[in-house]
Amino acid sequence: MLIVFAATLKKNKIKIMNKISRNQFAELHNDIAGFNSILLVDSLRQVNELIALVTIPWWIASSGSSSDLALLGIVIAIVTFIIVPLVAPIGDKSCKKMQITRSLVVQILIGAGFVALTMQHKFNLTFIIALTCVGVAARSFIDPACAMILPELVTPKRLPAAIQIRKTWLSMSGIVGPFIAGVAISRWGIEGAMCVSLCLYICALFFAQKIPKMNNINYRKNGFRQWWHGLHTGIASKWLVPMERGWTIVNFVIWIFQGPAVGMLIPLKVHALGLAGDWVGISIGALSTGVLVGSLIGSQRLVDLFGRYFVRVGFGVFEALALTVAGLSDSPYVMAMALVVAGFCNTSLALVGATHRSLAIPQAFRVRMLAATTMTTQIAGALGPTIVALLLVHWSVKVVYASFGVLMGVSVLGFLFVPRLKEFLSHNHDEIVDWYSRQYPEVFKSEPF
């Protein structure tokens, strides 16, 4: 499977999305030491996360109940909400390779724990939640490191191409991950899927050794006071920039409904339709296929035709409509097609403006502001499953799923009221570098270290 995965990536890397040529990829490969290793580690990590996204919810849905699945989602969100801001100040000053390597070692140990648990053929929700929470802690280090390593290695001129290449590789991983999970579950059961995941984490650790070391940022060793200053400046900076504050609030509301619609409601919908476990992989793979198509050929063309602002708002509404159709459908094929459309639209909602947002934040504040974004997302991530669990007591999965699609569409319209968002998205990449610090110098005047 690893050979197939690597061959798929190699075959498709020459198809990197519109306006990113083979020459650009070659230039990035030559100029950035370990560029391919960064992409491989990030992709393998994504594959494993999607294997877990398919395997663990299906294990719980088939052996437990919807309330068990909701409990897992709530606990994960709470743990993430606590741990992410705690480690954010560390992430801005630590070597990204070190963060990635240590996190992968922990993930290997967790994978071994899951393999041991599944080999016993006993469903134990407590152990599942415990291992998953440790994994959340490990990802709180590796996620920002993988997200922020390219802005620190690539010049602003080449950063958009590097980010798009990374997003495309992740999109391809989004197809491979559910496919591997579906095949493994159907042929070898839950324990087989966990063994595959463990092997892929070991491979990721091997490739991580080829990522270049980065110098740690010098900072004053003031213990708790220094840590608190880093945490406080990250959250405060996000709140004091009006557009960033509005963007975060709208994303928070959207994710309350979008998170379950592209997450826990999919295995529950598959289970409610009486389908086999491999349909969870097919459904999530369909969602990822839409994301890949949007990343390769869709988003940039839509931006060229309509502009970033319209694409972000309009296709966010279209995604909500597609998720509503997926919830209402009684046919697995219609549901899968609706998820493809939702994934395509999600690319526009998630990626359009992402490069702008990354470049606009001063480098020394990027990880901590990303942590504040993740923290709010996790609060929404806790609210969403809680609401789902309460609603499923009274209504069917079909009704709840469709309702969440409609409510997501209403929430997306909140972007219309975010201050200066239209102006911000109208600028090109060169104009947007450090835009926040130029527009709001008083917010970023203090040194974070």
C-alpha positions as CSV (number, residue, x, y, z in Angstrom):
1,M,0.0,0.0,0.0
2,L,2.9,2.3,0.8
3,I,4.3,1.6,-2.7
4,V,0.9,2.4,-4.3
5,F,0.6,5.6,-2.2
6,A,4.1,6.8,-3.2
7,A,3.5,5.9,-6.9
8,T,0.2,7.8,-6.8
9,L,1.9,10.9,-5.4
10,K,4.7,10.7,-8.0
11,K,2.3,10.3,-10.9
12,N,0.2,13.2,-9.8
13,K,2.8,15.7,-8.7
14,I,3.2,16.8,-12.4
15,K,-0.5,17.7,-12.4
16,I,-0.2,20.2,-9.6
17,M,-2.9,22.6,-10.0
18,N,-3.5,25.3,-12.5
19,K,-0.7,27.9,-12.9
20,I,1.9,25.7,-11.0
21,S,4.2,24.2,-13.7
22,R,6.7,21.4,-13.5
23,N,9.4,24.0,-13.6
24,Q,8.1,25.7,-10.5
25,F,8.0,22.4,-8.7
26,A,11.6,21.7,-9.8
27,E,12.7,25.1,-8.6
28,L,11.1,24.6,-5.2
29,H,12.7,21.1,-5.0
30,N,16.1,22.5,-5.8
31,D,15.9,25.6,-3.6
32,I,14.4,24.0,-0.5
33,A,16.4,21.2,1.1
34,G,14.1,18.3,2.0
35,F,11.1,19.7,0.2
36,N,9.9,16.3,-1.0
37,S,10.4,14.9,2.5
38,I,8.3,17.6,4.0
39,L,5.5,16.8,1.5
40,L,5.8,13.0,2.1
41,V,5.7,13.4,5.9
42,D,2.7,15.8,5.7
43,S,0.9,13.4,3.3
44,L,1.6,10.3,5.3
45,R,0.4,12.1,8.4
46,Q,-2.8,13.1,6.6
47,V,-3.3,9.5,5.4
48,N,-3.1,8.2,9.0
49,E,-5.4,10.8,10.3
50,L,-8.0,9.9,7.7
51,I,-7.5,6.2,8.4
52,A,-8.3,7.0,12.0
53,L,-11.3,9.2,10.9
54,V,-12.8,6.2,9.1
55,T,-11.8,3.4,11.4
56,I,-12.5,4.7,14.9
57,P,-15.9,6.2,14.2
58,W,-17.0,3.0,12.4
59,W,-15.7,0.9,15.3
60,I,-17.7,3.0,17.7
61,A,-20.8,3.2,15.5
62,S,-20.9,-0.5,15.0
63,S,-19.9,-1.6,18.5
64,G,-21.3,1.3,20.6
65,S,-23.8,4.0,20.0
66,S,-24.2,7.6,18.6
67,S,-23.8,9.0,22.1
68,D,-20.5,7.2,22.4
69,L,-19.3,8.8,19.2
70,A,-20.5,12.2,20.3
71,L,-18.7,11.7,23.6
72,L,-15.5,11.0,21.8
73,G,-15.9,14.2,19.7
74,I,-16.6,16.3,22.8
75,V,-13.6,15.0,24.7
76,I,-11.3,15.4,21.7
77,A,-12.5,19.0,21.3
78,I,-12.0,19.8,25.0
79,V,-8.5,18.3,25.1
80,T,-7.5,20.2,22.0
81,F,-9.0,23.4,23.3
82,I,-6.7,23.0,26.4
83,I,-3.5,21.7,24.9
84,V,-3.2,23.8,21.7
85,P,-2.8,27.3,23.4
86,L,-0.5,25.8,26.0
87,V,2.0,24.6,23.3
88,A,1.6,27.5,20.9
89,P,4.3,29.7,22.4
90,I,6.7,26.8,22.2
91,G,5.9,26.3,18.5
92,D,7.0,29.7,17.5
93,K,10.6,29.3,18.9
94,S,11.3,25.6,18.5
95,C,12.9,23.8,15.5
96,K,10.0,22.5,13.3
97,K,11.9,19.3,12.5
98,M,12.2,18.5,16.2
99,Q,8.5,19.0,16.8
100,I,7.6,16.8,13.8
101,T,10.0,14.0,14.8
102,R,9.0,13.8,18.4
103,S,5.3,14.0,17.6
104,L,5.7,11.1,15.1
105,V,7.4,9.0,17.8
106,V,4.4,9.5,20.1
107,Q,2.0,8.6,17.3
108,I,3.9,5.4,16.7
109,L,3.5,4.5,20.4
110,I,-0.2,5.3,20.2
111,G,-0.6,3.2,17.0
112,A,1.0,0.3,18.8
113,G,-1.5,0.8,21.6
114,F,-4.4,0.7,19.2
115,V,-3.0,-2.4,17.6
116,A,-2.8,-4.1,21.0
117,L,-6.3,-3.0,21.9
118,T,-7.9,-4.2,18.6
119,M,-6.1,-7.6,18.8
120,Q,-8.0,-8.3,22.0
121,H,-11.3,-8.0,20.0
122,K,-13.0,-6.1,22.8
123,F,-14.6,-2.7,22.5
124,N,-13.4,-0.4,25.3
125,L,-14.5,3.2,24.9
126,T,-12.3,4.4,27.8
127,F,-9.1,3.2,26.2
128,I,-10.1,4.5,22.8
129,I,-10.7,7.9,24.2
130,A,-7.5,7.9,26.2
131,L,-5.3,6.9,23.3
132,T,-7.1,9.4,21.0
133,C,-6.5,12.2,23.5
134,V,-2.8,11.5,23.7
135,G,-2.8,11.6,19.9
136,V,-4.5,15.0,20.0
137,A,-1.6,16.3,22.2
138,A,1.0,15.0,19.7
139,R,-0.8,16.6,16.8
140,S,-0.9,19.9,18.6
141,F,2.8,20.0,18.0
142,I,3.0,18.6,14.5
143,D,0.1,20.4,12.9
144,P,1.4,23.9,13.3
145,A,4.9,22.8,12.6
146,C,3.9,21.3,9.2
147,A,1.6,24.3,8.5
148,M,4.3,26.9,9.2
149,I,7.5,25.3,8.0
150,L,7.0,26.4,4.4
151,P,6.5,30.1,5.2
152,E,9.8,30.0,7.1
153,L,11.7,28.3,4.3
154,V,10.2,29.9,1.2
155,T,10.3,33.4,-0.1
156,P,6.9,35.3,-0.2
157,K,7.1,35.2,-4.0
158,R,7.2,31.4,-4.1
159,L,5.1,30.7,-1.0
160,P,1.8,30.6,-2.9
161,A,3.1,27.9,-5.3
162,A,4.6,25.9,-2.3
163,I,1.3,26.1,-0.4
164,Q,-0.7,25.0,-3.4
165,I,1.6,22.0,-4.0
166,R,1.3,21.1,-0.3
167,K,-2.5,21.4,-0.4
168,T,-2.7,19.3,-3.6
169,W,-0.6,16.5,-2.0
170,L,-2.8,16.6,1.1
171,S,-5.9,16.4,-1.2
172,M,-4.4,13.3,-2.9
173,S,-3.7,11.9,0.6
174,G,-7.3,12.6,1.4
175,I,-8.4,10.1,-1.2
176,V,-5.7,7.5,-0.4
177,G,-6.4,7.5,3.3
178,P,-10.1,6.5,3.2
179,F,-9.4,4.1,0.4
180,I,-6.8,2.3,2.5
181,A,-9.1,2.3,5.5
182,G,-12.0,0.9,3.6
183,V,-9.9,-1.9,2.0
184,A,-8.3,-2.7,5.3
185,I,-11.6,-2.9,7.2
186,S,-13.3,-5.0,4.6
187,R,-10.4,-7.5,4.3
188,W,-8.7,-7.5,7.7
189,G,-11.1,-5.8,10.1
190,I,-10.4,-2.9,12.5
191,E,-7.1,-4.5,13.7
192,G,-5.8,-4.6,10.1
193,A,-6.5,-1.0,9.5
194,M,-4.7,-0.1,12.8
195,C,-1.6,-2.2,11.7
196,V,-1.5,-0.4,8.4
197,S,-1.7,3.0,10.2
198,L,1.2,2.0,12.5
199,C,3.4,1.0,9.5
200,L,2.7,4.4,7.7
201,Y,3.7,6.3,10.9
202,I,7.0,4.5,10.9
203,C,7.6,5.4,7.3
204,A,6.7,9.1,8.1
205,L,9.3,9.1,10.8
206,F,11.9,7.8,8.4
207,F,11.2,10.6,5.9
208,A,11.2,13.2,8.7
209,Q,14.9,12.6,9.3
210,K,15.5,14.3,5.9
211,I,13.8,17.5,6.8
212,P,16.3,20.3,7.4
213,K,17.0,21.5,10.8
214,M,16.0,25.1,11.6
215,N,17.6,27.4,14.1
216,N,15.5,28.1,17.2
217,I,14.5,31.7,17.6
218,N,16.4,33.3,20.4
219,Y,14.3,34.3,23.4
220,R,14.6,35.4,26.9
221,K,14.3,32.6,29.4
222,N,11.7,34.0,31.8
223,G,9.8,30.8,32.6
224,F,6.1,31.1,33.2
225,R,6.1,34.8,32.6
226,Q,7.6,34.3,29.1
227,W,5.2,31.5,28.3
228,W,2.2,33.5,29.4
229,H,3.3,36.5,27.4
230,G,3.5,34.4,24.3
231,L,0.1,32.9,24.8
232,H,-1.5,36.2,25.7
233,T,-0.1,38.1,22.7
234,G,-1.3,35.4,20.2
235,I,-4.9,35.5,21.5
236,A,-4.9,39.3,21.9
237,S,-3.5,40.0,18.5
238,K,-6.2,37.9,16.8
239,W,-8.9,39.7,18.8
240,L,-7.6,43.3,18.2
241,V,-7.5,43.0,14.4
242,P,-11.1,43.6,13.4
243,M,-11.1,41.5,10.2
244,E,-9.3,38.6,11.9
245,R,-11.7,38.7,14.8
246,G,-14.8,38.7,12.5
247,W,-13.3,35.9,10.3
248,T,-12.7,33.8,13.4
249,I,-16.2,34.3,14.8
250,V,-17.8,33.4,11.5
251,N,-15.6,30.3,11.1
252,F,-16.5,29.3,14.7
253,V,-20.2,29.3,13.9
254,I,-19.7,27.6,10.6
255,W,-17.7,24.8,12.2
256,I,-20.4,24.0,14.7
257,F,-22.5,22.7,11.8
258,Q,-19.8,21.8,9.2
259,G,-17.6,19.7,11.5
260,P,-20.2,17.1,12.2
261,A,-21.5,17.2,8.6
262,V,-18.1,16.2,7.2
263,G,-17.2,14.1,10.3
264,M,-19.2,12.1,12.7
265,L,-22.5,12.2,10.8
266,I,-21.0,10.4,7.8
267,P,-20.5,7.0,9.6
268,L,-23.8,7.5,11.4
269,K,-25.5,8.1,8.1
270,V,-23.8,5.0,6.6
271,H,-24.9,2.9,9.6
272,A,-28.4,4.2,9.4
273,L,-28.6,3.2,5.7
274,G,-27.5,-0.3,6.7
275,L,-24.4,-0.2,4.6
276,A,-21.1,-2.1,5.1
277,G,-18.1,-0.4,6.8
278,D,-16.2,0.2,3.5
279,W,-18.9,2.7,2.6
280,V,-17.5,5.0,5.3
281,G,-14.2,5.0,3.4
282,I,-16.0,5.5,0.1
283,S,-18.0,8.4,1.5
284,I,-15.0,10.2,3.1
285,G,-13.0,9.4,0.0
286,A,-15.7,11.0,-2.2
287,L,-15.4,14.1,0.0
288,S,-11.6,14.1,-0.4
289,T,-12.0,13.5,-4.2
290,G,-14.0,16.8,-4.4
291,V,-11.3,18.6,-2.5
292,L,-8.6,17.2,-4.8
293,V,-10.5,18.2,-8.0
294,G,-11.1,21.7,-6.5
295,S,-7.4,22.0,-5.6
296,L,-6.1,20.8,-9.0
297,I,-8.4,22.6,-11.4
298,G,-11.2,24.4,-9.6
299,S,-10.3,27.1,-7.1
300,Q,-7.9,29.2,-9.1
301,R,-10.1,29.2,-12.1
302,L,-13.0,30.3,-10.1
303,V,-11.0,33.0,-8.4
304,D,-9.9,34.3,-11.8
305,L,-13.5,34.4,-13.0
306,F,-15.3,35.7,-9.9
307,G,-12.7,37.0,-7.4
308,R,-11.7,35.6,-4.0
309,Y,-14.5,37.2,-2.1
310,F,-17.4,35.8,-4.1
311,V,-15.8,32.4,-4.3
312,R,-15.3,32.2,-0.6
313,V,-18.9,33.2,0.3
314,G,-20.8,31.7,-2.7
315,F,-19.2,28.3,-2.7
316,G,-19.5,28.1,1.0
317,V,-23.2,28.3,0.5
318,F,-23.0,25.7,-2.3
319,E,-21.2,23.3,0.0
320,A,-23.9,23.7,2.6
321,L,-26.5,22.8,0.0
322,A,-24.5,19.7,-1.1
323,L,-24.3,18.6,2.6
324,T,-28.1,19.0,2.9
325,V,-28.6,16.8,-0.1
326,A,-26.2,14.2,1.4
327,G,-28.2,14.2,4.6
328,L,-31.6,13.9,2.9
329,S,-30.6,11.2,0.4
330,D,-31.6,7.5,0.9
331,S,-29.2,6.4,-1.9
332,P,-25.5,5.8,-1.0
333,Y,-24.6,6.8,-4.6
334,V,-26.4,10.1,-4.4
335,M,-24.8,10.7,-1.0
336,A,-21.4,10.0,-2.4
337,M,-21.9,12.4,-5.3
338,A,-23.2,15.1,-3.0
339,L,-20.0,14.7,-0.9
340,V,-17.9,15.1,-4.0
341,V,-19.6,18.4,-4.7
342,A,-19.2,19.4,-1.0
343,G,-15.5,18.6,-1.1
344,F,-15.1,20.7,-4.3
345,C,-16.8,23.6,-2.7
346,N,-14.9,23.1,0.5
347,T,-11.7,23.8,-1.3
348,S,-12.9,27.2,-2.2
349,L,-14.1,27.9,1.3
350,A,-11.0,26.6,3.0
351,L,-8.2,27.5,0.6
352,V,-9.3,30.8,-0.9
353,G,-7.7,33.4,1.3
354,A,-5.6,30.9,3.3
355,T,-2.3,32.0,1.7
356,H,-3.3,35.7,2.2
357,R,-4.1,35.1,5.8
358,S,-0.8,33.3,6.4
359,L,1.3,36.1,4.7
360,A,-0.6,38.9,6.5
361,I,0.4,37.7,9.9
362,P,3.9,38.7,11.1
363,Q,6.1,35.6,11.2
364,A,6.8,35.7,14.9
365,F,3.0,35.6,15.6
366,R,1.9,32.9,13.1
367,V,1.9,29.8,15.3
368,R,0.3,31.5,18.3
369,M,-2.4,33.1,16.1
370,L,-3.0,29.8,14.4
371,A,-3.3,28.2,17.9
372,A,-6.0,30.8,18.8
373,T,-7.9,29.9,15.6
374,T,-7.6,26.2,16.4
375,M,-8.8,26.8,20.0
376,T,-12.0,28.5,18.8
377,T,-12.5,25.7,16.2
378,Q,-12.2,23.1,18.9
379,I,-14.8,24.9,21.1
380,A,-17.1,24.7,18.0
381,G,-15.9,21.1,17.6
382,A,-17.2,20.3,21.1
383,L,-20.5,22.1,20.6
384,G,-21.3,20.4,17.3
385,P,-21.2,16.7,18.5
386,T,-23.0,17.7,21.7
387,I,-25.9,19.2,19.7
388,V,-25.9,16.2,17.4
389,A,-26.2,13.8,20.4
390,L,-29.1,15.8,21.9
391,L,-31.0,16.1,18.6
392,L,-30.6,12.4,17.7
393,V,-32.6,11.5,20.8
394,H,-35.6,13.1,19.1
395,W,-34.9,13.0,15.4
396,S,-33.4,10.7,12.8
397,V,-29.9,11.0,11.4
398,K,-31.4,12.1,8.1
399,V,-33.2,15.1,9.6
400,V,-30.3,16.1,11.8
401,Y,-27.8,15.9,8.9
402,A,-30.0,18.0,6.6
403,S,-30.6,20.6,9.3
404,F,-26.9,21.0,9.9
405,G,-26.4,21.6,6.1
406,V,-29.0,24.3,6.1
407,L,-27.6,26.0,9.2
408,M,-24.1,25.9,7.8
409,G,-25.3,27.8,4.7
410,V,-26.9,30.5,6.9
411,S,-23.7,30.8,8.9
412,V,-21.5,31.3,5.8
413,L,-23.4,34.5,5.0
414,G,-21.8,36.0,8.1
415,F,-18.7,36.6,5.9
416,L,-20.7,39.4,4.3
417,F,-20.4,41.4,7.6
418,V,-16.6,40.8,8.3
419,P,-14.9,44.2,8.2
420,R,-12.5,44.9,5.3
421,L,-12.7,41.2,4.1
422,K,-13.5,42.2,0.5
423,E,-10.7,44.7,0.4
424,F,-8.3,42.2,2.0
425,L,-9.1,39.5,-0.6
426,S,-8.7,41.9,-3.5
427,H,-5.0,42.4,-2.9
428,N,-2.3,40.2,-4.6
429,H,0.1,38.1,-2.6
430,D,3.0,40.6,-2.7
431,E,0.8,43.4,-1.4
432,I,-0.5,41.3,1.5
433,V,2.8,40.4,3.2
434,D,2.8,41.6,6.8
435,W,-0.5,43.4,6.0
436,Y,-1.8,43.1,9.6
437,S,1.3,44.8,11.1
438,R,1.1,47.6,8.6
439,Q,-2.6,48.2,9.1
440,Y,-2.6,47.7,12.8
441,P,1.0,48.5,14.0
442,E,-0.1,49.1,17.6
443,V,-1.3,45.5,17.9
444,F,2.1,44.0,16.9
445,K,4.5,46.6,18.4
446,S,5.6,44.4,21.3
447,E,8.1,41.6,20.7
448,P,6.7,38.2,21.5
449,F,10.0,36.9,22.8
